[in-house]
Amino acid sequence: MPTPIPPKPPPKPAAKPAPKGAGDFSVGEPVTGLRVSLMPVETGAVPSERRYITILVATVLLETLVFGAAWAGLSFTVKTRQEAQAKANAETLAAQSETAKLGQAAKEADGFARRVDILRGRLDEHAYWTVMFALMERSVRPNVIFVSFAGDTKTGVISVEAEARSFRDIAEQIVLMRSNPLIVDVRTSSAVTSLDATGEITGVNFSLLVKLKPEAWKKPVAAK
């Protein structure tokens, strides 16, 4: 007779897994939500002090940057003004040098003008005699020869040594000179005749004193 098989016992209810602690985990089971820190745990006062130091350092750096920028700007402005002042001083010195050169040139020009005036006066004095010679040349008779002149431009009196063929020629010479409006007076100071072997007059040497007006020494005499 077969042996009866005893009935299987009812299955036991599955046991609920026990809650795992922070350090409980099984091998091969993934771990999530775990934070690992190698830094020591800080107290609450230390972060505040570090933030203060950080802010202080940042403030010092910012002030340093601002001061440096202001100093750089001030240095640039001072340098620019110094360069402008140096340029202005150089231009002033150049202008003073140019002014000195112009002043020296003006002095030289003034001295040259004075020398020209002196030379012109001397040339004018020479021209006075030239004018007088032109006047006497226009006032001479054909038979009269003027040998020499001597005179003074201040008094206007000249002495003329002349030769004529006869006394008549001398008289006509005096009349011709007195008719000239630039001649004030004409006088004969001496007369010497030249005779040939037969006693005939071959010529007369005479001297004239001629008084001229001032205009006769200053401008050319117009032909009459």
BABA-207748 format. One record per atom (N, C-alpha, C): residue in one letter; x, y, z; atom name; residue number from 1. Coordinates in steps of 0.001 Angstrom, whole numbers. Atoms other than C-alpha are relative to their C-alpha. Last residue first. Example, Ala and Ser with C-alpha at 12.3 -4.5 7.8 and 13.67 -1.06 7.14 Angstrom:
<dolums>
baba,xx,yy,zz,kedren,kekol
s,-820,-1190,-60,N,2
s,13670,-1060,7140,CA,2
s,-770,1090,730,C,2
a,890,-1190,0,N,1
a,12300,-4500,7800,CA,1
a,900,1200,0,C,1
</dolums>
This chain:
<dolums>
baba,xx,yy,zz,kedren,kekol
k,721,-1218,364,N,224
k,67425,179937,-72762,CA,224
k,-94,130,-1516,C,224
a,-613,-768,1092,N,223
a,68370,176417,-71829,CA,223
a,-875,1186,-349,C,223
a,655,186,1291,N,222
a,67015,175279,-68483,CA,222
a,659,884,-1038,C,222
v,419,-1270,584,N,221
v,69511,175220,-65631,CA,221
v,-616,-262,-1355,C,221
p,-566,-324,1313,N,220
p,69695,171961,-63763,CA,220
p,-580,1292,-542,C,220
k,758,616,1078,N,219
k,68703,172086,-60131,CA,219
k,623,383,-1322,C,219
k,895,1076,-417,N,218
k,70300,172736,-56786,CA,218
k,-769,-658,-1130,C,218
w,-782,1127,-510,N,217
w,73380,174915,-57289,CA,217
w,-865,-1234,278,C,217
a,-968,363,1034,N,216
a,71740,177528,-59512,CA,216
a,844,-1195,417,C,216
e,608,921,950,N,215
e,68777,177538,-57154,CA,215
e,978,-459,-1064,C,215
p,-51,1379,-514,N,214
p,70986,179050,-54455,CA,214
p,-588,-1015,-972,C,214
k,1098,278,-915,N,213
k,71436,182187,-56643,CA,213
k,103,-1450,511,C,213
l,1109,823,488,N,212
l,74853,182739,-58153,CA,212
l,-1088,-114,1060,C,212
k,859,347,-1125,N,211
k,77364,185550,-57555,CA,211
k,-1225,-735,-536,C,211
v,1399,256,366,N,210
v,80096,185653,-60230,CA,210
v,-754,-452,1249,C,210
l,642,439,-1233,N,209
l,83511,187229,-59662,CA,209
l,-1497,-106,-279,C,209
l,1381,-376,-298,N,208
l,85313,187402,-62980,CA,208
l,-395,-541,1368,C,208
s,623,755,-1100,N,207
s,89015,187391,-63813,CA,207
s,-1391,545,249,C,207
f,788,-751,-990,N,206
f,90669,188510,-67029,CA,206
f,-585,-965,1031,C,206
n,243,904,-1136,N,205
n,93311,187493,-69569,CA,205
n,-730,779,1093,C,205
v,149,-626,-1319,N,204
v,92998,189553,-72760,CA,204
v,-267,-1113,1016,C,204
g,889,652,-959,N,203
g,94190,188516,-76187,CA,203
g,-18,726,1318,C,203
t,285,1364,464,N,202
t,96251,189395,-79265,CA,202
t,-933,-755,941,C,202
i,543,852,-1062,N,201
i,96266,193129,-78743,CA,201
i,-347,-1365,-602,C,201
e,1408,321,144,N,200
e,98494,194762,-81396,CA,200
e,-419,-943,1132,C,200
g,812,-729,-966,N,199
g,101765,196222,-80255,CA,199
g,-1481,-249,-126,C,199
t,388,-1295,571,N,198
t,103734,195250,-83397,CA,198
t,-838,815,964,C,198
a,-1201,-827,232,N,197
a,105571,192451,-81634,CA,197
a,-330,1375,-526,C,197
d,-989,615,895,N,196
d,102329,190977,-80286,CA,196
d,1178,960,-202,C,196
l,-308,-743,1228,N,195
l,100445,192156,-77255,CA,195
l,987,-793,-848,C,195
s,-1179,607,625,N,194
s,98667,190241,-74438,CA,194
s,225,697,-1345,C,194
t,-41,208,1443,N,193
t,96280,192203,-72276,CA,193
t,1293,-677,-414,C,193
v,-1371,-176,488,N,192
v,95680,191802,-68558,CA,192
v,14,-331,-1484,C,192
a,-102,271,1433,N,191
a,92275,192203,-66892,CA,191
a,1410,331,-455,C,191
s,-1286,-366,628,N,190
s,91342,192153,-63214,CA,190
s,-54,-344,-1474,C,190
s,-994,-330,-1025,N,189
s,88400,191882,-60791,CA,189
s,1341,401,-599,C,189
t,-1348,295,488,N,188
t,85541,192018,-63267,CA,188
t,1006,442,1046,C,188
r,-979,-1102,-57,N,187
r,82117,191806,-61658,CA,187
r,1345,-486,-538,C,187
v,-1252,355,680,N,186
v,79003,189714,-62215,CA,186
v,915,1216,46,C,186
d,-913,-1112,311,N,185
d,75888,189782,-59982,CA,185
d,1251,-555,-668,C,185
v,348,-1216,-726,N,184
v,72807,187720,-59124,CA,184
v,866,1175,-443,C,184
i,-1224,-712,-361,N,183
i,73103,184954,-61702,CA,183
i,-381,1333,621,C,183
l,-644,722,-1093,N,182
l,70150,182553,-61810,CA,182
l,1295,658,457,C,182
p,706,-215,-1271,N,181
p,68020,184999,-63847,CA,181
p,643,-721,1190,C,181
n,475,1308,-488,N,180
n,70638,185080,-66668,CA,180
n,-667,183,1358,C,180
s,1354,233,507,N,179
s,70855,188561,-68217,CA,179
s,-575,-1341,470,C,179
r,947,-770,-802,N,178
r,73799,189407,-66000,CA,178
r,-1433,-185,-477,C,178
m,178,614,-1321,N,177
m,75780,186564,-67578,CA,177
m,-1029,739,833,C,177
l,694,1289,143,N,176
l,75250,187787,-71129,CA,176
l,-253,-650,1358,C,176
v,1413,-278,285,N,175
v,76155,191384,-70239,CA,175
v,-792,-1298,-102,C,175
i,620,-478,-1240,N,174
i,79403,190235,-68621,CA,174
i,-1487,266,-204,C,174
q,100,1140,-939,N,173
q,80366,188146,-71652,CA,173
q,-684,425,1284,C,173
e,1143,809,423,N,172
e,79551,191029,-74021,CA,172
e,-195,-1211,929,C,172
a,1218,-759,-298,N,171
a,81896,193262,-72050,CA,171
a,-1234,-803,-382,C,171
i,198,30,-1455,N,170
i,84663,190637,-72105,CA,170
i,-1292,712,371,C,170
d,485,1341,-347,N,169
d,84259,190139,-75858,CA,169
d,-247,-127,1501,C,169
r,1395,67,427,N,168
r,84560,193886,-76336,CA,168
r,-593,-1362,345,C,168
f,805,-533,-1093,N,167
f,87721,193852,-74278,CA,167
f,-1481,-24,-364,C,167
s,-26,-1468,-136,N,166
s,89281,191621,-76908,CA,166
s,-826,412,1208,C,166
r,-789,-572,1092,N,165
r,90177,188033,-77807,CA,165
r,108,1513,130,C,165
a,847,-535,1073,N,164
a,89053,186685,-74454,CA,164
a,885,599,-1087,C,164
e,-745,-669,1075,N,163
e,90643,184502,-71777,CA,163
e,-987,442,-1072,C,163
a,412,194,1385,N,162
a,89108,183392,-68487,CA,162
a,923,756,-953,C,162
e,-1123,-483,803,N,161
e,89776,182868,-64780,CA,161
e,-308,-330,-1454,C,161
v,-252,594,1310,N,160
v,86498,182526,-62951,CA,160
v,1207,677,-636,C,160
s,-1007,-821,698,N,159
s,85906,183122,-59241,CA,159
s,380,-724,-1281,C,159
i,-1068,726,673,N,158
i,82727,181698,-57784,CA,158
i,925,1007,-677,C,158
v,-913,-858,758,N,157
v,80322,183113,-55210,CA,157
v,1093,-872,-606,C,157
g,463,-115,1378,N,156
g,77333,181050,-54041,CA,156
g,874,871,-873,C,156
t,183,-1420,340,N,155
t,78125,181747,-50404,CA,155
t,-534,184,-1408,C,155
k,765,-653,-1059,N,154
k,77570,178172,-49273,CA,154
k,-279,1464,-327,C,154
t,1427,266,183,N,153
t,78607,176527,-52555,CA,153
t,-851,689,1058,C,153
d,561,527,-1243,N,152
d,82001,178201,-52428,CA,152
d,-1496,-183,-197,C,152
g,1180,-596,-616,N,151
g,84115,178982,-55466,CA,151
g,-435,-713,1255,C,151
a,-159,175,-1443,N,150
a,87074,178408,-57722,CA,150
a,-1186,662,667,C,150
f,1074,-424,-903,N,149
f,86975,177959,-61483,CA,149
f,443,-218,1441,C,149
s,94,664,-1308,N,148
s,89605,177728,-64199,CA,148
s,-1137,597,809,C,148
v,-1201,796,-269,N,147
v,90326,178539,-67871,CA,147
v,-127,-779,1308,C,147
f,-154,98,-1449,N,146
f,86992,179777,-69175,CA,146
f,1149,-960,287,C,146
i,-347,1338,-501,N,145
i,87424,180646,-72866,CA,145
i,153,75,1517,C,145
v,-466,22,-1394,N,144
v,85738,183628,-74490,CA,144
v,249,-1461,400,C,144
n,-1396,-437,-16,N,143
n,85370,184237,-78255,CA,143
n,597,33,1405,C,143
p,-858,810,880,N,142
p,82183,182107,-78531,CA,142
p,1471,381,65,C,142
r,-13,-514,1379,N,141
r,80552,183751,-75467,CA,141
r,939,-844,-865,C,141
v,-1288,-444,545,N,140
v,79950,181717,-72294,CA,140
v,-157,451,-1457,C,140
s,-129,-1467,-88,N,139
s,76625,181523,-70425,CA,139
s,1309,533,-586,C,139
r,1045,-619,803,N,138
r,75542,178000,-71375,CA,138
r,151,1524,-44,C,138
e,-202,392,1401,N,137
e,78848,176630,-70185,CA,137
e,-1040,644,-901,C,137
m,-1082,-808,557,N,136
m,78564,178627,-66988,CA,136
m,243,-338,-1468,C,136
l,439,-1390,108,N,135
l,75169,177081,-66228,CA,135
l,1073,877,-642,C,135
a,932,-59,1132,N,134
a,76374,173565,-67017,CA,134
a,-500,1423,-216,C,134
f,-792,73,1226,N,133
f,79354,174094,-64733,CA,133
f,-898,72,-1234,C,133
m,-658,-1294,205,N,132
m,77010,175269,-61978,CA,132
m,837,-1,-1283,C,132
v,1028,-942,447,N,131
v,74844,172163,-62375,CA,131
v,611,1372,-282,C,131
t,325,363,1383,N,130
t,77915,169954,-62198,CA,130
t,-1051,941,-572,C,130
w,-1055,-530,855,N,129
w,79057,171824,-59118,CA,129
w,-272,-329,-1462,C,129
y,109,-1462,-21,N,128
y,75726,171144,-57475,CA,128
y,1062,630,-902,C,128
a,947,-392,1048,N,127
a,75927,167524,-58628,CA,127
a,-185,1514,-27,C,127
h,-703,90,1284,N,126
h,79042,167083,-56539,CA,126
h,-915,432,-1144,C,126
e,-961,-1101,4,N,125
e,77149,168359,-53513,CA,125
e,811,-10,-1294,C,125
d,731,-1227,315,N,124
d,74303,166049,-54422,CA,124
d,939,1198,-26,C,124
l,258,11,1441,N,123
l,76734,163154,-54549,CA,123
l,-761,1247,-425,C,123
r,-1262,-279,678,N,122
r,77967,164095,-51116,CA,122
r,-174,6,-1513,C,122
g,-348,-1402,-213,N,121
g,74440,164359,-49828,CA,121
g,1296,371,-695,C,121
r,838,-785,898,N,120
r,73582,161044,-51459,CA,120
r,302,1488,156,C,120
l,-559,108,1343,N,119
l,76579,159458,-49746,CA,119
l,-816,819,-994,C,119
i,-1263,-741,20,N,118
i,75420,160759,-46394,CA,118
i,607,-15,-1396,C,118
d,312,-1429,-68,N,117
d,71858,159621,-47077,CA,117
d,1273,845,-46,C,117
v,496,-408,1316,N,116
v,73107,156225,-48239,CA,116
v,-318,1486,-17,C,116
r,-1165,-93,887,N,115
r,75176,155884,-45081,CA,115
r,-415,438,-1399,C,115
r,-775,-1190,-378,N,114
r,72118,156721,-43001,CA,114
r,1211,176,-913,C,114
a,730,-1175,486,N,113
a,70019,154213,-44927,CA,113
a,743,1287,342,C,113
f,-207,-81,1447,N,112
f,72683,151557,-44363,CA,112
f,-707,1219,-580,C,112
g,-1369,-458,244,N,111
g,72685,152293,-40663,CA,111
g,302,137,-1478,C,111
d,-45,-1417,-364,N,110
d,68898,152028,-40598,CA,110
d,1396,572,-220,C,110
a,674,-751,1061,N,109
a,69043,148768,-42547,CA,109
a,23,1498,291,C,109
e,-892,-26,1159,N,108
e,71666,147406,-40151,CA,108
e,-624,793,-1147,C,108
k,-1114,-893,-306,N,107
k,69530,148433,-37205,CA,107
k,956,105,-1182,C,107
a,513,-1373,60,N,106
a,66458,146863,-38814,CA,106
a,1105,1011,299,C,106
a,138,-359,1414,N,105
a,68423,143668,-39500,CA,105
a,-515,1430,-156,C,105
q,-1347,-223,521,N,104
q,69502,143589,-35870,CA,104
q,-51,394,-1463,C,104
g,-504,-1255,-560,N,103
g,65915,144070,-34778,CA,103
g,1389,325,-502,C,103
l,666,-1088,714,N,102
l,64775,141385,-37209,CA,102
l,459,1356,527,C,102
k,-569,-70,1348,N,101
k,67402,139012,-35833,CA,101
k,-621,1148,-790,C,101
a,-1346,-575,-119,N,100
a,66367,139842,-32274,CA,100
a,660,128,-1370,C,100
t,162,-1431,-253,N,99
t,62737,139260,-33204,CA,99
t,1348,692,118,C,99
e,368,-616,1278,N,98
e,63670,135916,-34766,CA,98
e,-176,1506,163,C,98
s,-1190,13,859,N,97
s,65514,134936,-31590,CA,97
s,-292,668,-1337,C,97
q,-925,-1013,-505,N,96
q,62570,136058,-29472,CA,96
q,1261,69,-849,C,96
a,540,-1318,354,N,95
a,60191,134082,-31693,CA,95
a,911,1120,486,C,95
a,-190,-185,1440,N,94
a,62410,130994,-31448,CA,94
a,-513,1365,-446,C,94
l,-1421,-254,233,N,93
l,62602,131394,-27676,CA,93
l,276,224,-1479,C,93
t,-292,-1347,-499,N,92
t,58822,131714,-27509,CA,92
t,1453,371,-232,C,92
e,529,-951,978,N,91
e,58350,128679,-29770,CA,91
e,280,1437,441,C,91
a,-860,56,1190,N,90
a,60680,126663,-27532,CA,90
a,-472,984,-1059,C,90
n,-1260,-680,-322,N,89
n,58825,127850,-24433,CA,89
n,939,12,-1197,C,89
a,267,-1446,-18,N,88
a,55489,126911,-26014,CA,88
a,1265,784,312,C,88
k,178,-431,1385,N,87
k,56835,123458,-26889,CA,87
k,-243,1498,-74,C,87
a,-1324,21,636,N,86
a,58149,123000,-23356,CA,86
a,-83,462,-1451,C,86
q,-751,-1144,-515,N,85
q,54793,124129,-21963,CA,85
q,1381,71,-622,C,85
a,558,-1209,616,N,84
a,52935,121709,-24249,CA,84
a,751,1245,458,C,84
e,-411,-17,1407,N,83
e,55283,118896,-23217,CA,83
e,-524,1244,-709,C,83
q,-1430,-300,36,N,82
q,54805,119782,-19557,CA,82
q,516,51,-1434,C,82
r,-167,-1439,-251,N,81
r,51046,119954,-20045,CA,81
r,1468,399,-23,C,81
t,490,-728,1174,N,80
t,51008,116514,-21669,CA,80
t,185,1504,174,C,80
k,-983,170,1075,N,79
k,53214,115090,-18925,CA,79
k,-412,768,-1242,C,79
v,-1181,-803,-342,N,78
v,50959,116543,-16238,CA,78
v,1047,-86,-1100,C,78
t,349,-1417,140,N,77
t,47846,115172,-17952,CA,77
t,1195,898,288,C,77
f,121,-301,1430,N,76
f,49427,111752,-18438,CA,76
f,-319,1473,-220,C,76
s,-1356,-11,568,N,75
s,50559,111663,-14806,CA,75
s,-40,344,-1482,C,75
l,-659,-1227,-449,N,74
l,47072,112666,-13655,CA,74
l,1407,107,-576,C,74
g,594,-1138,695,N,73
g,45475,109961,-15780,CA,73
g,649,1312,376,C,73
a,-423,62,1405,N,72
a,47942,107344,-14535,CA,72
a,-576,1171,-790,C,72
w,-1411,-407,50,N,71
w,47383,108460,-10934,CA,71
w,523,-13,-1438,C,71
a,-54,-1453,-219,N,70
a,43607,108280,-11375,CA,70
a,1427,516,-89,C,70
a,538,-654,1192,N,69
a,43870,104818,-12943,CA,69
a,41,1519,143,C,69
g,-967,138,1097,N,68
g,46187,103668,-10171,CA,68
g,-484,674,-1270,C,68
f,-1107,-926,-263,N,67
f,43893,105090,-7506,CA,67
f,1046,-61,-1107,C,67
v,508,-1363,188,N,66
v,40882,103307,-9041,CA,66
v,1109,1020,212,C,66
l,232,-226,1431,N,65
l,42794,100046,-9419,CA,65
l,-471,1421,-264,C,65
t,-1315,-75,656,N,64
t,44137,100255,-5879,CA,64
t,-146,269,-1487,C,64
e,-561,-1321,-291,N,63
e,40682,101090,-4556,CA,63
e,1363,178,-656,C,63
l,769,-989,748,N,62
l,39280,98036,-6352,CA,62
l,538,1405,238,C,62
l,-371,98,1418,N,61
l,42075,95808,-5046,CA,61
l,-726,1049,-835,C,61
v,-1359,-544,135,N,60
v,41525,97070,-1510,CA,60
v,452,-39,-1454,C,60
t,80,-1458,-143,N,59
t,37778,96497,-1798,CA,59
t,1365,652,-181,C,59
a,591,-536,1233,N,58
a,38296,92978,-3173,CA,58
a,-88,1522,48,C,58
v,-1019,95,1059,N,57
v,40669,92195,-305,CA,57
v,-529,572,-1308,C,57
l,-1040,-982,-299,N,56
l,38148,93490,2232,CA,56
l,1077,8,-1083,C,56
i,539,-1323,334,N,55
i,35285,91558,621,CA,55
i,1052,1077,222,C,55
t,140,-72,1461,N,54
t,37347,88365,693,CA,54
t,-506,1371,-438,C,54
i,-1352,-172,555,N,53
i,38390,88984,4307,CA,53
i,-54,134,-1516,C,53
y,-460,-1352,-353,N,52
y,34769,89552,5311,CA,52
y,1390,282,-585,C,52
r,715,-931,876,N,51
r,33654,86416,3446,CA,51
r,444,1437,269,C,51
r,-605,102,1336,N,50
r,36387,84481,5223,CA,50
r,-697,927,-993,C,50
e,-1303,-675,-41,N,49
e,35214,85739,8611,CA,49
e,663,-36,-1365,C,49
s,244,-1443,-81,N,48
s,31601,84776,7862,CA,48
s,1309,773,1,C,48
p,412,-546,1312,N,47
p,32651,81316,6696,CA,47
p,-246,1496,44,C,47
v,-1123,-43,949,N,46
v,34570,80744,9987,CA,46
v,-423,490,-1369,C,46
a,-682,-1299,-46,N,45
a,31771,81711,12400,CA,45
a,1088,107,-1043,C,45
g,748,-1065,657,N,44
g,29402,78806,11506,CA,44
g,726,1310,-46,C,44
t,1017,-589,-867,N,43
t,31855,76049,12395,CA,43
t,-687,1130,-721,C,43
e,-266,-1352,-474,N,42
e,33629,74138,9801,CA,42
e,-1130,459,879,C,42
v,1250,-722,-243,N,41
v,33607,70314,9338,CA,41
v,327,1343,627,C,41
p,533,89,-1362,N,40
p,36899,69167,8111,CA,40
p,-1240,851,140,C,40
m,-286,-1199,-773,N,39
m,37325,68867,4413,CA,39
m,-564,-164,1396,C,39
l,-1279,183,-673,N,38
l,37428,65368,2894,CA,38
l,374,1196,850,C,38
s,-757,-1246,-154,N,37
s,33752,65394,2002,CA,37
s,1241,-292,804,C,37
v,-1262,232,-689,N,36
v,31788,62329,734,CA,36
v,760,1311,35,C,36
r,-918,-1135,111,N,35
r,28143,62667,-152,CA,35
r,1220,-276,837,C,35
l,-1100,1,-959,N,34
l,25966,59516,-690,CA,34
l,929,1162,-290,C,34
g,223,-993,-1045,N,33
g,22593,59972,-2334,CA,33
g,1088,58,1028,C,33
t,366,-1338,485,N,32
t,22852,56670,-4233,CA,32
t,-204,917,1179,C,32
v,216,-937,-1098,N,31
v,24558,53334,-3514,CA,31
v,-273,1369,-592,C,31
p,-415,-1392,266,N,30
p,24257,50533,-6003,CA,30
p,-386,899,1144,C,30
e,1182,-861,76,N,29
e,23940,47021,-4515,CA,29
e,443,1428,-215,C,29
g,578,47,1344,N,28
g,26822,44705,-5330,CA,28
g,-1211,850,-155,C,28
v,-1024,57,1040,N,27
v,27665,44114,-1724,CA,27
v,-676,-136,-1334,C,27
s,-422,1346,402,N,26
s,24831,45127,512,CA,26
s,1026,90,-1086,C,26
f,247,250,1421,N,25
f,24435,48413,2198,CA,25
f,571,-1361,-299,C,25
d,360,1368,370,N,24
d,24248,49543,5767,CA,24
d,-266,-69,-1475,C,24
g,-1192,764,339,N,23
g,26251,52705,6679,CA,23
g,-304,-1406,-427,C,23
a,-884,-776,889,N,22
a,23471,55233,6586,CA,22
a,1191,-807,-421,C,22
g,-582,-1218,-563,N,21
g,21063,52663,7986,CA,21
g,902,682,-993,C,21
k,-1461,-77,-17,N,20
k,19011,50235,6099,CA,20
k,449,1316,584,C,20
p,-561,-1284,545,N,19
p,15423,49671,6992,CA,19
p,1504,45,181,C,19
a,-275,-984,-1057,N,18
a,14658,45972,7629,CA,18
a,576,1257,-614,C,18
p,-1433,-304,-231,N,17
p,13270,44136,4727,CA,17
p,179,1085,1040,C,17
k,-362,-1346,484,N,16
k,9742,43023,5221,CA,16
k,1465,283,271,C,16
a,-378,-980,-1033,N,15
a,9414,39282,5753,CA,15
a,413,1314,-639,C,15
a,-1384,-565,192,N,14
a,7621,37358,3118,CA,14
a,277,1059,1036,C,14
p,-38,-1375,592,N,13
p,4551,35526,4471,CA,13
p,1427,537,-55,C,13
k,-143,-1054,-1011,N,12
k,5139,31833,5134,CA,12
k,8,1366,-682,C,12
p,-1206,-882,80,N,11
p,3849,29446,2561,CA,11
p,-21,1100,1037,C,11
p,263,-1282,726,N,10
p,1227,26963,3736,CA,10
p,1248,889,-15,C,10
p,434,-1080,-903,N,9
p,2624,23581,4802,CA,9
p,-231,1285,-796,C,9
k,-1017,-1056,-166,N,8
k,2699,20960,2146,CA,8
k,-510,1062,932,C,8
p,266,-1295,683,N,7
p,373,17980,2712,CA,7
p,1080,1040,313,C,7
p,591,-997,-909,N,6
p,1821,14632,3822,CA,6
p,-210,1309,-752,C,6
i,-891,-1203,-13,N,5
i,2276,12109,1083,CA,5
i,-644,1040,880,C,5
p,661,-1293,254,N,4
p,551,8809,1847,CA,4
p,992,1153,168,C,4
t,-85,-848,-1203,N,3
t,2659,5651,1638,CA,3
t,-610,1339,-315,C,3
p,-872,-1173,58,N,2
p,1463,3347,-989,CA,2
p,-85,815,1256,C,2
m,873,-1172,0,N,1
m,0,0,0,CA,1
m,893,1200,0,C,1
</dolums>
